[in-house]
Amino acid sequence: MRKVIKILFVCHGNICRSVMAEYILRDKLSRAGEDSLFEVDSAAMTTEEIGNPIYPPAKRKLAEKGVPLGNHWARLFTRRDYEDFDIILAMDEENLIHLERKLGGDPQRKIRLLSDYCRGENKGKYIADPWYTRDFETAYNDIDEAVSGLFARLHRSQTVMCYIGDGENWLMLHRTKKKDDPNEGKWIGVGGHMEAGETPEDSIRREVMEETGLTLDSLEYRGVIDFYMGDHYERMYVFLSKEYSGSLIECDEGDLAWIRKEDFDSIPMWEGDRKFIPTVMGEGGKFRMKLFYREDGELEEVMGPEPL
């Protein structure tokens, strides 16, 4: 099972901004104990600096700020990178233009500006290249602000979900009790956010026990679903269990109930859930899907399912 979200930073030469962003994020993930859940890299959009180490002033600035730096040699962004990485973050308009020319578009909607993760007046602004401005303090501050916003999004971006049942009746949770719950009023499966150091399997067993009181005696990994809403990104690992033991307890997040599969169309659910649940409960192999939502919660686009 793939257990990491892969993030790639790009800039003009891969010796200043993108590598600074890479190691700032690596440091934040390491301090949070979450570095094993993510893969972080950086690349250049031009060939000018390929094979060169990080630019000395950028290296000094990271050291000054206490950010550990590994061995880095500038490399060129490739089409394979687009397939391999989940999120690709550019620094400015020039980077976006180069990506468009190289890829001919962004069909999987992976590309965005790093500064989209800033708040206030810096949101969506281009991050100036310090190789030209010579202002590495401002470059560091701008990148750190954006990476901090990204980290806050990633920090709780990995979730798990399990559908428990016998093929006809399935245990569902009507989210009615949790304050400020984005799932309020919806029926969903049982699950939640992964905690630092957990595997998806560990996490779903813990969540099911905490929310239902049940022990999963069998557990089948069914696939991974990526959710996008504005600048919010979430990855959900989906499981199926038809063998369990124990007695249901009261859940503090909503009301648990056994729902007949044929009644799913009559209960309030996320539209995206209606798209992937038949695949989860079907007889096919492991799959991957992407669901894109508008800010108002309306399902905009579905990609997949594809074999995993």
Beta strands, then each sheet from edge to edge (+ up, - down):
strand 1: 5-11
strand 2: 38-44
strand 3: 87-90
strand 4: 111-113
strand 5: 158-165
strand 6: 169-175
strand 7: 187-188
strand 8: 190-193
strand 9: 215-216
strand 10: 220-229
strand 11: 232-241
strand 12: 244-245
strand 13: 254-260
strand 14: 287-293
strand 15: 299-307
sheet 1: 2+ 1+ 3+ 4+
sheet 2: 7+ 6- 5+ 8-
sheet 3: 7+ 6- 5+ 11+ 10- 14- 15+
sheet 4: 7+ 6- 13+
sheet 5: 9+ 12-
end
